[in-house]
């Protein structure tokens, strides 16, 4: 039985993606619809401890240009044991520890 690829996202990813496409009403609506209805997407809650760990990470890596959204993604992915990231964001490569799928 083949495993199905699922894409995990958080409210931070949704907010950043929605903001990026906010100038296009059709795309803006599609982003929201996909977040709620697309079976390939898995919504993961961000825990308070994830936020705290992300803030710590940002303070420890002041020489990097990670966003808070990036740092939360790193922390949540580590918590869930996710080692592959589908991204064009160079910060994941800069952070290290993830196989990048482009």
Buried (B, 14 or more C-beta within 10 A) or exposed (E): EEEEEEEBBBBBBBEBBBEEBEEEEEBBEEBBEBBEEEEEBEEBEBEEEBBEBBBEBBEEBEEEEBBBBBBBBBBBBBBEEBEEBEBEBEBBEEBEEBEEEE
